[in-house]
């Protein structure tokens, strides 16, 4: 039983890993956000993001031209680096979202077959 | 900017050192962003500030390895792929795999060279059979053995050479893509 639980946990981690990019892009659709804000937002929704992992991902998204960045000084406190979706990022987000919905719907049908 | 605990300052200093291969602007940008994150968390009263970052070396590798693999895949350079794969290789198996594919590429280049050389030195290049030995390549003048391929060696060497180069590059790209999927940022379990 312990083995099964561990396997499921590994599988759950892989699911999260595979969906992190989509989750980040979705979180940037409405407004620019900075890294900590993104991590907190995703964790508040139960995704269980490792805070440190968000920055290498954001760095890659920037290198791929999906986000652009800007340091913003709020006046009080210290600056934050805000990420904003580019046109390419928005398009990528939409395509990934459609792919995810197709996949989730297909899996739901398979689940329905067994009930 | 708020003060950070010493361990966090050490982490940031080490991170900057580990990122030294990046352009200065990009390196400072990354370190400034992580600093900003840690200052925010410290301000919220968090105690284990570095828990999700691991060691500076491993954390820097998440930026460097991914970047190197992505660029090598985009550039389609076999040499770049080998370097990018070896950059993050922490297991001996990776070194063996990349070295083996490097040797296959070398074999491909040698065979292409022999195919060209066969056109100009037909008696000295080919597959030689003499006594109990079999020699592939170029031999010195005057050595014994009969060349058995003739001019068929040219298309044969070309074909095998291209196949070796293509398959090694294909496998390097496959390894790099797989590696990339492994090093991309992960979520905590």
Interface residues (C-beta under 8 A of the other chain):
Chain A: X9 X10 X12 X13 X16 X17 X20 X34 X35 X36 X47 X48 X49 X50 X51 X52 X53 X54 X55 X56 X57 X59 X60 X63 X64 X71 X78 X79 X80 X81
Chain B: X1 X2 X29 X30 X32 X33 X34 X36 X37 X39 X40 X41 X52 X53 X54 X59 X62 X63 X66 X67 X70 X184 X185 X186 X187 X188 X189
